[in-house]
Amino acid sequence: MADQASADSDRGLYEELRAMALRANTATLQLDPRAFRGGKVFGALMEFNVDDAAATLFCAFEGPGDYEHIALYTSAGFGIIGENFSPEARRAAHAFVVLADAFANEMSPTDQFPGPRDNRVCFYLLTAKGVLTVEAQSLETNSLSDFGPLELAAHAVIEEISKVVSDDKN
């Protein structure tokens, strides 16, 4: 019974963090909205399944200056939200958001946020005009997707985050 309560708590926290990320806007991230006129992307999420858990990578520009918000969390209770990532992780997050902007015209506006189905990834892009989305075949299926470069950029962020988590364990 305690295991189920813990799993429910983990899932609830994941859903809360995910909802906060999907509702982020220029005001909540303390961005100058003039810099993101015309639908320029200021945040990108990639969602995917890992074993029996859902996972969300959230990267966004934040605050005045050159700062990237980076977070990775799962419905299984793992999460890392930080400001103390390496310069490499910050560069990877910046590259992911910038590349996401190049894919914005290939995505559709949405106000519905389902997670990915098996062997799929969902991308959500945050713009001043709203949220854009697409679901694509995961590269893990060995299928070539038009969104493969975006998935690879997201995985580069995850790889850099993993180094930080690994270093903290040592």
C-alpha positions as CSV (number, residue, x, y, z in Angstrom):
1,M,0.0,0.0,0.0
2,A,2.9,2.4,0.8
3,D,4.5,1.6,-2.5
4,Q,1.3,2.6,-4.3
5,A,1.0,5.8,-2.3
6,S,4.6,6.7,-3.2
7,A,4.0,6.0,-6.9
8,D,0.8,8.1,-6.8
9,S,2.7,10.9,-5.1
10,D,5.5,10.7,-7.7
11,R,3.0,10.7,-10.5
12,G,1.2,13.7,-9.0
13,L,4.4,15.7,-8.6
14,Y,5.4,14.9,-12.1
15,E,2.1,16.0,-13.5
16,E,2.4,19.3,-11.5
17,L,5.9,20.0,-12.8
18,R,4.9,19.1,-16.3
19,A,1.8,21.4,-16.2
20,M,4.0,24.3,-14.9
21,A,6.4,23.8,-17.8
22,L,3.6,23.7,-20.3
23,R,2.1,26.9,-18.9
24,A,5.4,28.8,-18.8
25,N,5.3,32.1,-20.6
26,T,7.5,35.1,-21.1
27,A,6.2,36.6,-17.8
28,T,6.7,33.6,-15.6
29,L,10.2,33.2,-17.1
30,Q,10.9,36.9,-16.7
31,L,11.7,37.3,-20.4
32,D,11.3,40.5,-22.4
33,P,8.3,39.6,-24.6
34,R,9.6,41.9,-27.4
35,A,12.4,39.4,-27.9
36,F,9.9,36.7,-28.8
37,R,7.5,38.5,-31.0
38,G,6.3,36.7,-34.1
39,G,6.1,33.3,-32.4
40,K,9.8,32.8,-31.7
41,V,10.4,29.8,-29.5
42,F,11.6,30.5,-25.9
43,G,11.1,27.0,-24.5
44,A,11.0,23.4,-25.7
45,L,9.9,20.2,-24.1
46,M,10.5,16.6,-25.3
47,E,8.5,13.9,-23.7
48,F,9.2,10.2,-24.0
49,N,8.6,7.0,-22.2
50,V,11.3,5.2,-20.2
51,D,10.3,1.7,-19.0
52,D,7.0,2.2,-17.3
53,A,7.5,5.9,-16.7
54,A,6.9,9.1,-18.6
55,A,9.8,11.6,-18.8
56,T,9.8,15.3,-19.6
57,L,12.9,17.4,-20.6
58,F,12.2,21.1,-20.3
59,C,14.6,23.7,-21.6
60,A,13.8,27.4,-21.8
61,F,15.4,30.8,-21.8
62,E,14.9,32.5,-18.5
63,G,15.3,36.0,-17.0
64,P,17.4,38.8,-18.3
65,G,20.7,37.9,-19.8
66,D,22.0,34.6,-21.0
67,Y,20.4,32.0,-18.9
68,E,18.9,28.6,-19.7
69,H,16.3,26.8,-17.5
70,I,16.9,23.1,-17.6
71,A,14.8,20.4,-16.0
72,L,14.3,16.6,-16.4
73,Y,11.7,14.7,-14.4
74,T,9.9,11.5,-14.6
75,S,6.7,10.0,-13.3
76,A,8.8,7.5,-11.4
77,G,10.1,10.1,-9.0
78,F,13.4,11.1,-10.6
79,G,13.9,14.8,-11.2
80,I,16.6,17.3,-11.6
81,I,15.8,21.0,-11.9
82,G,18.8,23.2,-11.7
83,E,20.7,26.3,-12.1
84,N,24.1,24.9,-11.5
85,F,24.6,22.9,-14.7
86,S,27.8,22.8,-16.5
87,P,28.5,25.3,-19.4
88,E,28.2,22.2,-21.7
89,A,24.7,21.4,-20.4
90,R,23.7,25.1,-20.8
91,R,25.0,25.2,-24.3
92,A,23.2,22.0,-25.2
93,A,19.9,23.4,-23.8
94,H,20.4,26.6,-25.7
95,A,21.1,24.7,-28.9
96,F,17.9,22.5,-28.3
97,V,15.7,25.6,-27.9
98,V,17.3,27.4,-30.9
99,L,16.9,24.3,-33.1
100,A,13.3,23.9,-31.9
101,D,12.6,27.3,-33.3
102,A,13.7,26.1,-36.8
103,F,11.0,23.3,-36.5
104,A,8.2,25.5,-35.3
105,N,6.6,25.9,-38.8
106,E,6.3,22.1,-39.0
107,M,4.2,21.9,-35.8
108,S,0.6,22.6,-34.9
109,P,-0.9,24.9,-32.3
110,T,-2.4,23.0,-29.3
111,D,-4.1,23.4,-26.0
112,Q,-4.1,19.6,-25.3
113,F,-1.1,18.0,-23.8
114,P,-1.2,14.2,-24.0
115,G,2.1,12.4,-23.4
116,P,3.8,10.2,-26.0
117,R,2.6,6.8,-27.1
118,D,5.0,3.9,-27.0
119,N,8.0,4.3,-29.3
120,R,7.1,8.0,-29.9
121,V,8.3,11.3,-28.6
122,C,6.2,14.5,-28.2
123,F,7.7,17.9,-28.7
124,Y,6.0,21.0,-27.3
125,L,7.3,24.4,-28.2
126,L,6.5,27.5,-26.1
127,T,6.0,30.8,-28.0
128,A,4.3,34.1,-27.1
129,K,1.5,33.0,-29.5
130,G,0.9,29.7,-27.6
131,V,2.1,26.1,-27.6
132,L,3.0,24.2,-30.7
133,T,3.3,20.4,-30.8
134,V,4.2,17.3,-32.9
135,E,4.5,13.6,-32.1
136,A,7.1,11.7,-33.9
137,Q,8.6,8.2,-34.2
138,S,11.3,7.8,-31.6
139,L,14.8,7.3,-32.9
140,E,15.0,4.3,-30.6
141,T,12.8,2.4,-33.1
142,N,15.6,2.9,-35.7
143,S,13.2,4.8,-37.9
144,L,14.3,8.0,-39.5
145,S,12.0,10.9,-38.5
146,D,12.0,14.4,-39.8
147,F,12.3,15.4,-36.2
148,G,15.3,13.2,-35.5
149,P,17.7,16.2,-35.3
150,L,15.5,17.7,-32.6
151,E,15.4,14.5,-30.7
152,L,19.2,14.2,-30.9
153,A,19.6,17.8,-29.6
154,A,17.3,16.9,-26.7
155,H,19.3,13.8,-25.9
156,A,22.5,15.9,-25.9
157,V,21.0,17.9,-23.1
158,I,20.1,14.7,-21.2
159,E,23.6,13.4,-21.7
160,E,25.1,16.5,-20.2
161,I,22.6,16.4,-17.3
162,S,23.6,12.8,-16.7
163,K,27.2,13.8,-16.3
164,V,26.2,16.2,-13.5
165,V,24.1,13.6,-11.8
166,S,26.9,11.0,-12.2
167,D,29.5,13.5,-10.8
168,D,27.3,14.2,-7.8
169,K,27.1,10.5,-6.9
170,N,30.9,10.2,-6.9
